[in-house]
């Protein structure tokens, strides 16, 4: 777990140290997002062949409505920005239908997910060990 109640530079370093990332879902925006942008331009997170992209989905604004996005982040970090929410491009019914279709494909074995299901009650024990190529998915 990364606490966001710390100075920007310290937070950015902590975020960079926990990477790499495939997906970032941001419910906070504001200063925490600015720290993420700083982390994404760090050498550690830019390593590789450049083909891997980090999907950054902005969902909420609990920490602020505005976040400065440095131009260097868009030019140098492997990031794709998306917005999601009630004002998004898809109607709730359409998004629900698409999500249900996706889940049906997973259940039918048409899409393979390389994950380790872990009971939510074990989150504290599992979280520190989440560092492999497999993703932990917390289940009820």
C-alpha positions as CSV (number, residue, x, y, z in Angstrom):
1,X,0.0,0.0,0.0
2,X,1.3,3.5,-0.9
3,X,0.2,6.3,1.4
4,X,-0.6,9.5,-0.5
5,X,-0.3,11.8,2.6
6,X,3.4,12.6,2.0
7,X,5.4,15.2,0.0
8,X,5.1,14.9,-3.8
9,X,8.7,13.8,-4.4
10,X,8.6,11.2,-1.7
11,X,5.2,9.9,-3.1
12,X,6.6,9.8,-6.7
13,X,9.6,7.8,-5.5
14,X,7.3,5.3,-3.7
15,X,5.1,5.0,-6.8
16,X,8.1,4.4,-9.1
17,X,9.6,1.8,-6.7
18,X,6.4,-0.3,-6.8
19,X,6.2,-0.4,-10.6
20,X,6.0,-1.4,-13.3
21,X,2.4,-0.8,-14.0
22,X,0.0,-2.1,-16.6
23,X,-3.1,-0.2,-15.4
24,X,-3.6,2.7,-13.1
25,X,-7.2,3.5,-12.0
26,X,-7.2,6.9,-10.4
27,X,-10.1,7.9,-8.0
28,X,-8.1,10.8,-6.5
29,X,-6.7,13.0,-9.2
30,X,-5.2,16.3,-7.9
31,X,-1.8,16.2,-6.2
32,X,-1.6,12.3,-6.1
33,X,-2.0,12.2,-9.9
34,X,0.8,14.7,-10.3
35,X,3.0,12.4,-8.2
36,X,2.0,9.5,-10.5
37,X,3.0,11.6,-13.5
38,X,6.4,12.3,-12.0
39,X,6.9,8.6,-11.3
40,X,5.9,7.6,-14.8
41,X,8.7,9.7,-16.2
42,X,11.3,8.0,-14.0
43,X,14.0,6.0,-15.6
44,X,12.8,2.8,-13.8
45,X,9.3,2.9,-15.3
46,X,10.5,3.9,-18.8
47,X,12.8,1.0,-19.2
48,X,12.1,-1.6,-21.8
49,X,11.4,-1.6,-25.5
50,X,8.7,1.0,-25.4
51,X,6.0,-1.4,-26.7
52,X,4.3,-1.8,-23.3
53,X,1.8,1.0,-22.5
54,X,0.5,2.0,-19.1
55,X,-3.3,2.6,-19.2
56,X,-4.2,5.4,-16.9
57,X,-7.9,5.6,-16.2
58,X,-9.1,8.8,-14.5
59,X,-12.3,8.0,-12.6
60,X,-12.7,10.4,-9.6
61,X,-11.6,13.7,-8.1
62,X,-11.5,13.0,-4.4
63,X,-8.2,14.8,-4.0
64,X,-8.9,17.7,-6.4
65,X,-10.4,18.6,-9.7
66,X,-7.2,19.8,-11.3
67,X,-3.9,18.0,-11.8
68,X,-1.0,19.4,-13.8
69,X,0.1,17.1,-16.5
70,X,3.7,18.0,-17.6
71,X,4.2,17.7,-21.4
72,X,7.3,15.5,-20.8
73,X,5.0,12.9,-19.3
74,X,3.1,12.6,-22.6
75,X,6.2,12.7,-24.7
76,X,8.4,10.3,-22.7
77,X,6.2,8.0,-20.5
78,X,4.5,5.0,-22.1
79,X,1.1,6.2,-20.9
80,X,-2.4,6.2,-22.4
81,X,-4.9,8.4,-20.7
82,X,-8.6,7.6,-20.5
83,X,-11.5,9.0,-18.6
84,X,-14.3,6.9,-17.1
85,X,-17.4,7.8,-15.3
86,X,-21.0,8.9,-15.7
87,X,-20.0,11.5,-18.2
88,X,-18.0,9.0,-20.3
89,X,-18.7,8.1,-23.9
90,X,-20.7,4.9,-23.3
91,X,-24.2,4.8,-21.8
92,X,-24.3,2.7,-18.5
93,X,-26.5,0.1,-20.3
94,X,-24.0,-0.3,-23.1
95,X,-21.0,-0.5,-20.7
96,X,-22.9,-3.1,-18.6
97,X,-23.7,-5.2,-21.6
98,X,-20.1,-5.0,-22.8
99,X,-18.8,-6.0,-19.4
100,X,-21.2,-8.9,-19.1
101,X,-20.1,-10.1,-22.5
102,X,-16.5,-9.9,-21.5
103,X,-17.2,-11.9,-18.3
104,X,-19.1,-14.5,-20.3
105,X,-16.1,-14.9,-22.6
106,X,-13.8,-15.4,-19.6
107,X,-16.2,-17.9,-18.1
108,X,-16.3,-19.8,-21.4
109,X,-12.5,-20.0,-21.5
110,X,-12.3,-17.7,-24.6
111,X,-10.2,-15.2,-22.7
112,X,-7.5,-16.4,-20.4
113,X,-6.7,-14.4,-17.3
114,X,-3.4,-15.1,-15.6
115,X,-4.4,-14.3,-12.0
116,X,-4.1,-15.6,-8.5
117,X,-7.5,-15.3,-6.7
118,X,-7.0,-14.4,-3.0
119,X,-9.8,-14.0,-0.5
120,X,-10.3,-10.4,0.4
121,X,-9.9,-11.3,4.1
122,X,-6.3,-12.1,3.3
123,X,-5.4,-8.8,1.7
124,X,-2.9,-7.8,4.4
125,X,-0.9,-11.1,4.0
126,X,-1.0,-11.1,0.2
127,X,-0.4,-7.5,-0.6
128,X,3.4,-7.4,0.3
129,X,4.0,-10.5,-1.9
130,X,2.3,-9.1,-5.1
131,X,5.3,-8.8,-7.4
132,X,5.2,-11.7,-9.8
133,X,4.1,-11.7,-13.4
134,X,0.7,-13.1,-12.2
135,X,-1.8,-10.6,-10.8
136,X,-3.6,-11.0,-7.5
137,X,-7.3,-10.6,-7.7
138,X,-9.1,-10.2,-4.4
139,X,-12.3,-12.2,-4.2
140,X,-15.1,-12.1,-1.6
